[in-house]
Amino acid sequence: MGPTPGTSIPPTPAAGPLVDPDELAGQLDGDDAPTLVDVRWSLGSGAESNRAAYLEGHLPGAAFLDLESVLSDPVAESGEGGRHPMPAPERVREGLRAAGVRQGRPVVFYDARTSVSAARAWWVASYYGVPARVLDGGLAAWARAGLPVATGEADVSAGDVELTAGGRELLDAADVARWLADGGQLLDARPADRFRGENEVVDPVAGHIPGARSMPSTELLDEDGAFLPAAAVAGRVRSAGASPGARSAVYCGSGVTAAHVALALEARGLDRPAVYVGSWSDWISDPGRPVATGPA
């Protein structure tokens, strides 16, 4: 179980978890240049489709990393752990090494535009102690800045990264229940209609965890796919009926967009949130857990 809601945990590094295209471009020439990793992904797309998009255009020197096989363990028949279970360290280490991630060297993840899948990579890597950032606005922002785009497979040397768990707070269903019982605030990152139980298109049970507040991750981005400034993110938290001054726990359908909201909150100076990675798809794997519908 995590600390009492509202208590502080180790601060985010001064550089913050986001990097813009010009800043990143200026870091790529030195010996300590970050490793670039492309995490192209969208719900329902396969690895072949995502890799094909990577081959058509990516940041120079970036390797492709598959979210489903590297950043998620296999789905349990019972549904326990959700649709994207937290990946075992061996799986993550193998995938990151194949992408060229080296011990003690920073890594920058990016995706096509919205940073949703890049956020999952950032959160998992950060949980395992890897110094990671996300390119704000993804490949679209990079190309819009007039920076070079490469095609084909990048020539990447194998990495040697080692992992240490515990860099972020990971919750399970029992932790979430205790978090709420202790008065903590819980944010639901799914679209509002899914939160209310009106349009469940993915999971077999509609609704939300009782006590949660709806804060769709898509509302934290501007029209170009970059994250909103700090005041706007804090405003979205208030609009959800939560407090920007209190620490949050975050969940979604399967733990991907939960990481996206966590990235937005941390990047904009709010207390580093906890993440329920199993999320709604794990919560409903036990029919004894309560379910709510309608607005919070």
Beta strands, then each sheet from edge to edge (+ up, - down):
strand 1: 18-19
strand 2: 35-38
strand 3: 63-64
strand 4: 107-110
strand 5: 132-135
strand 6: 170-171
strand 7: 185-188
strand 8: 213-214
strand 9: 248-251
strand 10: 274-276
sheet 1: 1+ 5+ 4+ 2+ 3+
sheet 2: 6+ 10+ 9+ 7+ 8+
end
